[in-house]
Amino acid sequence: ASAIQVPASRQRTGSFSPYFPGRTLSSFLFSSSTHQRTSIIIPTNTTMKSTTYSLTALAGLLALTHATPLPAVVVAPTDLALRQCGSQWYNPSSYACRAGADSNALCPVVNGEAMEECAGACYTPYRYNCNGTDLSEKPRKASGTFTLTASNPDQDFSGQPIQASGNHFWVGGHAATYCPSNVGSICSSFPNDMTLIGNGYMATVVPGGQSIYWQKDGALAFTQAHSSSQWNLSYYGGGIAYEGGGYFGPNGEDLVTCPVVPPGSNTTAWQLFARLAGVSFSSSCVGVYALVHDQNITAGAWQYT
């Protein structure tokens, strides 16, 4: 275990949790203007329960949450892997030292990436913009099609496309598509191995279209062609996509990917989920950002299967 000095008045109580990689939402750390110190021992194998916040709640936190300021007293490290940030020692796998409004401050590592600092607040640039003094939510995509790629530098799958197959979404692999022979040459006009989506729909040309929805276990899913059935429906429609940013759950929840053996397969693949309220995930699951990439085509396939 390593000792991390955190001002007592900056600790949040209740259901709000400090950040740990892959286990928390992309919001903020602690807040206050006083600097009483207390020592918190955080075991390296600690698992924090992540809490779901709506974007409205997150917006309300912007004015209240700040990067962790550092105490004036230097605490001697007990772990040779620790590094110094001003007068504080920290684990670089869990935090990054940022220079900002609170002088040298610590921001957490989430999904393998250290959060940025903006006037004392820690944030992810996949959701927010910083003008140097204020944070603002990125513009949400209102139209157009896009693809997604997974990002978590700590994982081998980072940079892989997110693909549609078996009515669900997976990190890496190939898109499962179908085009009937009786529709003619239009089949050759599709990229087919690209999973193209829009706001709440699969970018296809099959009559009736295909919708995107979230299942009760947090899985991102899509309907079969010629059917409106949504199995184990939790939320209708897709997630929130930000211009030049990331893709999040239906209420702005963080995403997670879990090792799952798809039906009809004997190999494990990484399936995409959102951290919906009340849904728990295995310790084998890892947090992931889904990055949005705009595309200038209207359909990726006749239909996805």
WOCOR-V597637 format. One record per residue. SS is DSSP state (H for helix, E for strand, - for the rest). D_FIRST is the distance of its C-alpha to the first C-alpha in Angstrom with 1 decimal. Layout:
ss;d_first
SS;D_FIRST
SS;D_FIRST
This chain:
ss;d_first
-;0.0
E;3.8
E;6.8
E;9.6
E;13.0
E;15.2
E;18.8
H;19.3
H;22.6
H;21.3
-;19.2
-;21.2
-;21.8
-;23.4
-;23.0
-;21.8
-;18.2
-;16.2
-;16.4
-;14.5
-;16.4
-;19.1
-;18.3
-;20.0
-;23.4
-;24.5
-;25.0
-;23.2
-;20.3
E;21.1
-;24.4
-;26.1
-;28.0
-;26.5
-;23.7
-;22.3
E;18.7
E;15.9
E;12.2
E;10.1
E;6.5
E;6.0
-;4.4
-;5.7
-;8.6
-;9.6
-;13.3
-;15.2
-;18.8
-;21.0
-;24.0
-;27.4
-;29.3
-;32.9
H;33.9
H;35.7
H;32.6
H;30.7
H;33.7
H;33.4
H;29.8
-;30.9
-;32.3
-;29.4
-;26.2
E;24.9
-;22.3
E;19.7
-;21.4
-;19.8
-;20.1
-;22.4
-;20.1
-;18.1
-;14.6
-;13.9
-;11.1
-;8.8
-;8.5
-;12.1
-;11.8
E;11.4
E;14.9
E;16.8
E;18.8
-;21.2
-;19.4
E;16.0
E;13.1
E;11.8
E;10.7
-;14.3
-;13.7
-;13.0
E;15.2
E;18.4
E;20.0
E;23.3
E;26.2
E;28.1
-;29.5
-;26.5
E;26.5
E;23.4
E;21.3
E;18.3
E;19.4
E;17.4
E;17.9
E;19.8
-;21.4
-;20.5
E;22.2
E;21.1
-;23.1
E;25.8
E;26.4
E;29.7
-;30.6
-;27.1
E;26.5
E;24.3
E;26.4
-;27.3
-;30.6
-;31.4
-;32.2
E;32.9
E;34.9
E;34.4
-;37.5
-;35.6
-;35.6
-;35.5
E;34.0
E;36.4
E;36.2
-;37.5
-;41.0
E;40.9
-;43.1
-;46.4
-;48.2
-;48.3
E;46.5
E;43.2
E;40.9
E;37.1
E;34.6
E;31.0
E;28.4
-;24.7
-;24.3
-;21.4
-;23.9
-;27.1
-;29.2
-;28.7
-;32.3
-;34.0
E;36.6
E;36.2
E;39.1
E;41.2
E;42.0
-;42.8
-;42.9
E;39.2
E;37.1
E;35.1
E;33.2
-;35.4
-;38.4
-;41.8
-;43.5
-;45.8
E;49.1
E;52.7
-;56.1
-;59.4
H;62.1
H;64.7
H;63.3
H;64.4
H;63.0
H;60.5
H;58.0
H;57.9
H;57.0
-;53.5
-;50.4
-;49.4
-;46.1
-;44.8
-;43.2
-;44.9
E;44.2
-;45.3
-;44.4
-;44.2
E;46.4
E;46.6
-;48.8
E;51.6
-;55.4
-;55.8
-;58.1
-;56.1
-;52.9
-;49.4
E;47.0
E;43.2
E;41.3
E;38.0
E;37.7
-;36.1
-;33.1
-;32.5
E;34.2
E;36.4
E;39.9
E;43.5
-;46.8
-;49.2
-;52.4
-;55.3
-;53.0
-;51.4
-;49.4
-;45.7
-;43.9
-;41.2
E;41.6
E;39.1
E;40.0
E;43.1
-;43.0
-;40.4
-;37.4
E;37.4
E;38.1
E;37.8
-;40.2
-;38.4
-;35.1
E;33.4
E;34.3
E;32.6
-;33.2
-;36.3
-;34.8
-;32.5
-;29.7
-;27.2
E;28.0
E;26.1
E;27.4
E;27.1
E;28.5
E;31.8
E;34.8
-;37.8
-;40.9
-;43.2
-;40.6
-;38.7
-;36.1
E;32.9
E;32.9
E;30.6
E;32.1
E;31.7
E;30.8
E;30.1
-;27.5
-;30.3
-;29.9
-;29.3
-;28.5
-;25.3
-;24.3
-;22.9
-;19.4
-;21.7
-;23.0
E;21.9
E;22.8
E;25.8
E;28.2
E;31.8
E;33.8
E;37.5
E;40.3
E;43.8
E;46.6
-;50.4
-;51.5
-;52.2
-;51.6
-;49.3
E;51.2
-;54.0
E;51.4
E;47.9
-;47.5
